[in-house]
Amino acid sequence: MLQIQQLKENKAATIEGLNRKYFKNAEESVEQIIALDEKRRTTQVELDGTLAKSNALAKEIGKKKPKLQKLKREI
């Protein structure tokens, strides 16, 4: 199995090797794999940002929860 990094670093050699094995549309397939990997990386960065925001909000809620319980007891 080929690694994405190997595809990126040795794209021409990978395509040549696939063509030798009679792999149809080797160049298109390699380009598509690289494009999908870039999309996956971008999506992962967005997800990480969203999770960081979620964690920050959860932490803020955790800090305010004792104050809310105190107010409830006073009422």
N, C-alpha and C positions, 0 to 999 in steps of 0.2 A: 504494500500500500504506500502510495506517495504522500509525503507530508506537504502541507501548504507552503511552508517556508522553502522547501526544495523546488516546488513549482515556480515560486517567485524568483528565486535566485538563479535557477537553471531552466528558464522557460523554453528556450530554443532547444536545448538538449532533450528536455522532457518531450517536447512535441516531436522531435526527430525520432526518439525512441518509440513513441506511440505509433508514429507512421510506419516504422519498421515492423511493428506487430500488427499492421493493417487495421489500426484503430480508426474508425470513420470520424471525420470532423475533429481531429485531434486539436488543432489550433483553436477552433471555436469552443470546444469543451474546456480547454485549459483557461481561456479568457473568461468563460462563464464561471468557472470555479473560483478564479481570483476575484471576480466582481462580487460573487455571492459571499466570499469571505470578508471583503471590505464592508458589505452591507451588514453582515453578522457583527463585525467589530463595532460599527457605528451604532447598531441597535443595542449592543452590550453596554456601550458608554452611556447611552440614554437611560437604560435600565438601572445602571449603577447610580446615576444622578437621581433618578426617581426614588430608589431605595434609600439613598442618603437623606433625601428630604423627608421621607416617611419615618426614618429612624429619628431624625431631629424633632419632628412633630410628636412622636411617641414619647420622647424624652421630656419634651415640654409639658405634655399632658401628665406624665408621671410626677413632675414637680408641682403641678397645680392641683393634683388630686387630693393631697392632704388638706389643702386650704378649703376645697369644696366640702370635704367631710366635716371639717370644723364648722363651716357655715351651716351645714345641715343640722348639726347638733345644737347650734345656737337657736335655730328656728324652732 
